[in-house]
Amino acid sequence: MTENIDEGLVFSLPLLSGEFGFGQLIARQDPIFYMVAYDVRSESPTIDEERLRLARPVLMGNFFDVLIRKGRWEAVRRSPVPAVPFPCSVIQIGSKFYVESWDRERRREATPLDIAVLRPRANHGPIILENALKAYFGLDPWKITFYPLKVENVARIANMF
């Protein structure tokens, strides 16, 4: 399937044993995408609209799109973007710390709790999402670096803004 790499694009991620997981591009902020990976796996690299609609996002974060552009992650359809939480991050300007929204359009001064809990914005290579999804399905070991990608952790941080 030849598709523009843009919001709404659903793609398959190769897992182990010939199975596939699925992800979706949610938002773009060049040069990265905010992506989600779903709790669905299949023996086929395709997914129908109904199964995708019932799927639950389990991992999310900022990732580069190189594995889609290179064809490792196959574009399989375009679907409406679901409502998902967006993380906020802590930034430093001069000697002050601020909490900044994902889209970088809102900012407020950080509290000591914000500074203790929030991390600076992180952009990941796409293989991190693929490996985290394999670990979610129990196909690879879970690594501590995957925890910030779990939907419940993103939701908790999103509520801090």
C-alpha positions in Angstrom: 0.0 0.0 0.0 1.5 3.3 -1.0 0.5 6.0 1.4 1.6 9.5 2.4 3.3 9.2 5.8 1.0 11.4 7.8 -1.5 11.4 10.7 -4.0 8.6 10.7 -1.7 6.1 8.9 -1.9 2.6 10.4 1.1 0.4 10.0 2.1 -3.2 10.8 5.2 -4.0 12.9 6.9 -7.4 12.5 6.9 -9.4 15.7 8.3 -12.9 16.1 7.1 -16.1 14.5 5.6 -14.4 11.5 3.1 -12.3 13.6 2.5 -8.6 13.3 1.5 -5.9 15.7 -0.1 -2.6 14.7 0.6 1.1 15.3 -0.7 4.4 14.1 0.6 7.9 13.5 -1.3 10.2 15.7 0.3 13.7 15.3 3.3 15.1 13.5 5.8 17.6 14.8 8.7 17.5 12.3 10.9 15.5 12.3 9.0 13.2 14.7 5.5 11.6 15.0 3.5 10.9 18.1 2.7 7.2 17.6 0.6 4.6 19.4 0.9 0.8 19.3 -2.2 -1.3 19.8 -3.0 -4.5 21.8 -3.7 -6.4 18.6 -1.5 -8.9 16.9 -2.2 -11.0 13.8 -0.6 -13.6 11.5 -1.3 -11.1 8.7 0.2 -7.7 8.2 -3.3 -6.2 7.6 -6.1 -5.2 10.0 -9.7 -4.4 9.2 -11.4 -1.2 10.4 -13.6 -3.0 13.0 -10.7 -4.8 14.7 -8.7 -1.6 14.7 -11.7 0.3 16.2 -11.9 -2.2 19.1 -8.1 -2.2 19.7 -6.7 -0.4 22.7 -3.6 1.7 22.6 -1.0 0.3 25.0 2.2 2.2 24.1 2.8 5.7 22.9 5.5 8.2 22.4 7.6 10.3 20.0 9.2 8.3 17.2 10.9 8.9 13.9 9.2 7.4 10.8 12.3 5.8 9.2 11.0 2.2 9.5 7.9 3.2 7.6 9.8 5.0 4.9 12.2 2.0 4.6 9.3 -0.5 4.3 10.1 -2.5 7.5 6.8 -1.2 8.9 4.2 -1.6 6.2 1.5 1.0 5.7 -1.8 -0.9 5.8 -4.6 1.6 5.9 -5.6 5.1 6.9 -8.0 5.5 9.9 -9.4 8.3 12.0 -7.0 9.3 14.8 -8.3 8.2 18.2 -8.4 10.5 21.2 -5.3 9.7 23.2 -3.4 11.5 26.0 -0.4 13.6 25.1 2.5 13.9 27.5 4.0 17.1 28.8 7.6 17.6 29.6 9.8 19.7 31.7 12.1 22.3 30.1 14.6 24.8 31.4 14.8 28.4 30.2 17.5 30.3 31.9 17.4 29.3 35.6 13.7 28.5 35.6 11.9 25.2 34.9 8.6 25.0 33.0 6.1 22.4 32.1 5.5 22.4 28.4 2.6 20.8 26.4 3.4 18.2 23.7 2.6 20.6 20.9 4.8 23.2 22.6 2.0 25.8 22.5 1.4 26.0 26.3 3.8 26.4 29.1 3.6 27.1 32.9 6.2 27.4 35.6 7.1 24.0 37.1 6.4 23.1 40.7 8.9 21.0 42.7 6.7 18.0 42.1 6.7 18.6 38.3 10.5 18.8 38.4 10.7 15.5 40.4 8.3 13.6 38.2 8.5 14.9 34.6 11.3 14.2 32.2 12.6 16.3 29.3 11.0 15.6 26.0 12.3 12.4 24.4 12.3 11.3 20.8 13.0 7.7 20.1 14.2 5.6 17.2 11.3 3.5 15.9 12.9 0.2 16.8 12.2 1.1 20.5 8.4 1.0 19.7 8.8 -2.3 17.9 10.8 -3.9 20.8 8.4 -2.5 23.4 5.5 -4.0 21.6 7.3 -7.4 21.4 7.9 -7.1 25.1 4.2 -6.2 25.8 3.2 -9.4 24.0 5.7 -11.4 26.1 7.9 -12.2 23.0 10.9 -10.3 24.4 12.0 -9.2 27.9 10.5 -6.1 29.3 13.1 -3.3 29.7 12.9 -0.4 32.2 13.3 2.0 29.2 9.8 1.0 28.0 7.9 2.2 31.1 7.5 5.8 29.9 5.8 4.5 26.8 3.0 2.6 28.6 -0.3 4.3 28.1 -1.1 4.6 31.8 2.2 6.4 32.4 1.6 8.8 29.6 -1.9 9.5 30.8 -0.7 10.2 34.4 1.9 12.7 33.0 -0.7 14.2 30.6 -2.9 15.0 33.6 -0.1 17.1 35.2 -0.5 19.9 32.8 
